[in-house]
Amino acid sequence: MNKSLNGFRMIALAGALATALAGCAGSQTKESTGEILDDSVITTKVKSALITDKTVSGTSISVETFKGRVLLAGYVKSVDERQRAEGLARAVPGVKAVNNKIEVK
């Protein structure tokens, strides 16, 4: 009886673990826990690169990341500044693509 109870507990534990891990998985429209963490790091690094660069108005540009794809939005003073911001974002490790929606004022 004791062996069957232990076996039942092991099966229950394995099922609970599988359910918990499935909750961390991502899909095309939802990020996994690891992807959320990775994306927050990418967003921080891109924003830091924009703010520390002297030729880009980093405070005027918003950065969002989803599954390694970065969206840049905001306003800059020139086409060169827009291109520079995109280049800085592309240079960040982990960035898969950049969607540049920055507008020139």
C-alpha positions in Angstrom: 0.0 0.0 0.0 2.8 2.4 0.9 4.5 1.8 -2.5 1.3 2.6 -4.4 0.8 5.8 -2.3 4.3 6.9 -3.2 3.7 6.1 -6.8 0.5 8.2 -6.8 2.3 11.1 -5.2 5.1 11.0 -7.8 2.5 11.0 -10.6 0.6 13.9 -9.0 3.9 15.8 -8.6 4.9 15.2 -12.2 1.5 16.4 -13.4 1.7 19.5 -11.3 5.2 20.3 -12.5 4.1 19.8 -16.1 1.2 22.1 -15.6 3.4 24.8 -14.0 5.9 24.6 -16.8 3.2 24.8 -19.5 2.2 28.1 -17.9 5.6 29.5 -18.7 5.6 28.6 -22.3 5.0 31.3 -25.0 3.1 31.4 -28.2 3.0 33.6 -31.3 1.0 36.2 -29.4 2.2 35.6 -25.8 5.7 35.7 -24.5 7.1 33.1 -22.2 8.6 34.1 -18.8 12.1 33.9 -20.2 11.2 36.0 -23.3 9.7 38.7 -21.1 12.9 38.9 -19.1 15.0 38.9 -22.3 12.8 41.6 -23.8 13.1 43.9 -20.8 16.9 43.6 -20.9 16.8 44.5 -24.6 14.5 47.4 -24.0 16.8 48.7 -21.3 19.9 48.4 -23.4 18.4 50.1 -26.4 17.0 52.9 -24.3 20.4 53.3 -22.6 22.2 53.4 -26.0 19.8 56.1 -27.2 20.1 58.3 -24.1 23.9 58.1 -23.9 24.4 58.9 -27.6 25.0 62.6 -28.1 23.5 62.8 -31.6 20.1 61.2 -30.7 17.3 62.7 -28.6 16.9 59.5 -26.6 14.3 61.0 -24.3 12.0 61.7 -27.3 12.0 58.1 -28.4 10.0 55.2 -26.9 11.2 51.7 -27.0 9.1 48.5 -26.9 10.3 44.9 -27.4 8.3 41.8 -28.1 10.1 38.5 -28.8 13.3 40.3 -29.7 11.6 42.7 -32.1 12.1 46.3 -31.2 9.6 49.1 -31.9 11.0 52.6 -31.9 8.5 55.5 -31.9 8.7 59.3 -31.2 10.0 62.4 -32.8 13.5 63.5 -33.9 14.9 66.6 -35.6 16.5 65.0 -38.7 16.6 61.9 -40.9 20.1 61.3 -39.8 19.0 61.2 -36.2 16.2 58.7 -37.1 18.7 56.4 -38.9 21.2 56.7 -36.1 18.6 55.6 -33.5 17.7 52.6 -35.6 21.4 51.7 -36.0 21.9 51.9 -32.2 18.9 49.6 -31.6 20.1 47.0 -34.2 23.5 46.9 -32.6 22.1 45.7 -29.2 22.7 41.9 -28.7 19.4 39.9 -28.9 17.6 42.3 -31.2 16.1 40.3 -34.1 14.4 43.2 -36.0 13.7 46.9 -35.6 10.5 48.6 -36.6 11.3 52.3 -36.9 8.2 54.4 -36.5 10.2 57.5 -35.5 9.0 60.7 -37.2 11.1 63.7 -38.2 9.6 67.0 -37.0 
